[in-house]
Amino acid sequence: MKSIFFIPVFFFALVSLSAASTNTANNDNGAKPTFQDFLAQFPKANLPYAFEAEDMQVQLEKRTAAPKAQRLAWEYYHFLPMLEESARHNRMPVYPEAVAAFETNEYFAVLYNTGRAFTKNLKSYHISVYDKDGNHLATHFVAGANAGTITAAVIDETLNADVQAYEVNWAREFRNGANNDGNTVVGLTPAGRRTIALTSGNAVEQLTWAYHHTTEPASTLTADAK
């Protein structure tokens, strides 16, 4: 027999959960987090900022994440409007790790990782750019690593990224979900290079323009906007 107390008890639990969530979403002063609160979650860093292919290759072979960044609290997620799109491409929830924050004369920018060890993308770095009022302008995938590809990048002082993609060559066939202990990367094959203007457009998935030949000059190309 169903309890007649189920409905009121369940309703009270929902109300309590909602109240707890609301309180958690507030900062220490009891107010909702501000954009400056959001920026403070990221370690400050200087431009230019580089992701080296060799470093990500080592992490890929060892299947480890290093060094581990602080996971961003969920109350700050709304400052990253492209997270939902990232989750769709990863086919699973994403839990952004705060990697770095940058400031130029015109913009703020934050760098975060949505990849995790033993998942489809070991590393998946995105950069979100904002005007000085905190309005979101653009989000781009800039670097990352998975079993098939490595993407290296250098972000310059004007928030342009020189992005180089590589195909990963393993000593023996890499099988997802299988034991690949002892397998090593024997080489990286260049698969495409572009300069991406990070202050406009959105392109959150790993590079769709890489891994096929193009006749366009690399210096004139920008990432496909979503």
C-alpha positions in Angstrom: 0.0 0.0 0.0 1.3 3.5 -0.9 1.8 5.8 2.1 -0.6 8.7 2.3 2.4 10.7 3.7 4.5 10.2 0.5 3.2 13.3 -1.3 3.7 15.9 1.5 7.0 14.4 2.5 8.2 14.4 -1.1 7.1 18.0 -1.5 8.9 19.1 1.7 12.1 17.3 0.5 11.9 19.2 -2.8 11.4 22.5 -1.1 14.3 21.8 1.3 16.5 20.8 -1.6 15.6 24.0 -3.6 16.4 26.2 -0.6 19.7 24.5 0.0 20.6 24.9 -3.7 19.7 28.6 -3.6 21.9 29.1 -0.5 24.8 27.2 -2.1 24.6 29.4 -5.2 25.2 32.5 -3.2 28.7 33.8 -2.2 29.8 34.3 1.3 28.0 37.6 1.5 24.7 36.0 0.7 24.5 37.4 -2.8 24.7 35.7 -6.2 28.3 35.4 -7.5 29.4 38.4 -9.6 31.5 38.2 -12.7 34.5 39.3 -10.6 33.8 36.4 -8.2 33.8 34.1 -11.3 37.2 35.5 -12.5 38.7 35.0 -9.1 38.2 31.2 -9.4 40.9 31.1 -12.1 44.6 31.5 -11.4 45.9 34.7 -13.1 48.3 34.1 -16.0 50.1 36.1 -18.6 50.0 36.0 -22.4 51.4 34.5 -24.5 50.2 31.1 -23.2 51.3 27.8 -24.8 50.1 24.2 -24.9 53.0 22.0 -26.0 52.3 18.9 -28.0 55.1 17.0 -26.2 53.6 17.6 -22.8 50.2 16.4 -23.9 51.8 13.3 -25.6 53.3 12.3 -22.2 50.0 12.7 -20.5 48.3 10.7 -23.2 50.7 7.8 -23.0 50.4 7.7 -19.2 46.6 8.3 -19.3 47.1 10.9 -16.5 46.0 14.5 -16.0 48.7 16.8 -14.8 48.7 19.1 -12.9 45.1 18.8 -11.8 43.2 22.2 -11.8 40.5 23.2 -9.4 37.0 22.1 -10.5 34.7 25.1 -11.0 31.7 25.2 -8.6 28.4 24.8 -10.3 27.1 28.3 -9.3 29.6 29.8 -11.8 28.5 27.6 -14.7 26.2 30.3 -16.1 29.2 32.4 -16.9 30.2 29.7 -19.4 27.2 29.6 -21.7 28.8 27.0 -24.1 29.1 24.3 -21.5 25.8 22.7 -22.7 27.2 22.5 -26.2 30.3 20.9 -24.9 28.3 18.3 -23.0 26.4 17.5 -26.2 29.6 16.9 -28.1 31.1 14.8 -25.2 27.8 12.9 -24.8 28.1 13.2 -21.0 28.0 16.0 -18.4 31.1 18.2 -18.3 32.8 19.4 -15.1 35.0 22.4 -16.0 38.3 22.8 -14.3 39.6 26.4 -13.9 43.0 26.6 -15.6 43.9 30.3 -16.1 42.5 33.9 -16.4 43.9 36.6 -18.7 43.3 40.3 -19.0 44.1 42.6 -21.9 43.2 46.3 -22.5 39.9 45.3 -24.0 39.0 41.8 -22.7 38.9 39.3 -20.0 39.4 35.6 -20.9 39.3 32.4 -18.9 40.7 29.0 -19.9 39.1 25.8 -18.7 39.4 22.1 -19.2 36.4 19.7 -19.7 38.4 16.5 -20.4 39.0 13.8 -17.8 41.3 10.8 -17.6 39.8 7.6 -19.0 37.1 9.4 -21.0 36.8 10.2 -24.7 39.0 13.4 -24.3 41.8 13.2 -21.9 42.2 17.0 -22.2 39.9 19.5 -23.8 40.8 23.1 -23.3 38.4 25.9 -24.1 38.8 29.7 -23.8 35.9 32.0 -23.2 36.3 35.8 -23.9 34.3 38.6 -22.3 34.2 42.4 -22.7 35.2 44.6 -19.7 31.5 44.6 -18.5 31.5 40.8 -18.3 29.5 40.1 -21.4 30.3 36.8 -23.1 31.7 37.3 -26.6 33.1 33.9 -27.7 34.2 30.5 -26.7 36.6 28.3 -28.6 38.3 24.9 -28.3 42.0 25.7 -28.5 43.9 22.6 -27.3 43.5 19.0 -26.2 44.4 15.4 -26.4 42.6 12.1 -27.0 43.7 8.7 -28.3 43.6 9.8 -31.9 44.6 13.5 -31.9 46.6 16.1 -30.1 46.0 19.8 -30.6 48.7 22.2 -29.5 48.3 26.0 -29.4 49.9 29.3 -28.5 47.6 32.1 -27.4 49.1 35.6 -28.0 48.6 39.0 -26.4 45.9 39.9 -28.8 43.9 36.8 -28.1 44.7 35.1 -31.4 45.6 31.4 -31.2 48.1 29.6 -33.4 46.6 26.1 -33.4 48.4 23.0 -34.7 46.7 19.7 -34.9 48.4 16.3 -35.0 47.3 12.7 -35.6 48.7 10.3 -33.0 50.6 7.3 -34.2 50.8 4.4 -31.7 53.2 1.5 -31.7 50.3 -0.8 -31.9 46.6 -0.2 -32.5 45.0 1.7 -29.7 41.7 0.2 -28.6 39.3 2.2 -26.5 38.2 0.5 -23.4 40.9 -2.1 -23.7 44.2 -2.5 -21.7 46.7 -0.3 -23.6 49.4 -0.6 -21.0 52.8 -0.5 -22.5 51.6 1.0 -25.8 53.6 4.1 -26.8 53.3 7.0 -29.2 55.8 6.6 -31.9 55.1 9.9 -33.7 52.8 12.8 -34.3 51.7 13.6 -37.9 50.9 17.3 -38.6 47.2 17.4 -39.6 46.4 21.1 -40.0 47.2 24.5 -38.7 45.2 27.7 -38.2 45.2 31.1 -36.6 41.9 31.5 -34.7 40.6 34.9 -33.6 39.3 34.1 -30.1 37.2 37.2 -29.6 34.3 36.2 -31.8 32.4 33.1 -32.8 31.9 29.8 -31.0 33.5 26.5 -31.8 33.5 24.1 -28.9 34.2 20.7 -30.4 37.6 19.5 -31.3 38.8 20.7 -34.7 36.6 19.9 -37.6 38.9 21.5 -40.1 41.9 19.3 -39.2 42.8 15.9 -40.5 42.0 16.7 -44.1 43.9 18.7 -46.7 42.9 22.3 -47.5 44.2 24.6 -50.2 43.5 27.8 -48.2 46.5 29.6 -46.6 46.7 28.7 -42.9 47.3 32.3 -41.9 43.9 33.4 -43.3 41.7 30.7 -41.8 39.6 31.0 -38.7 37.7 28.3 -36.8 34.2 27.4 -38.0 31.7 29.2 -35.8 28.8 27.4 -34.2 
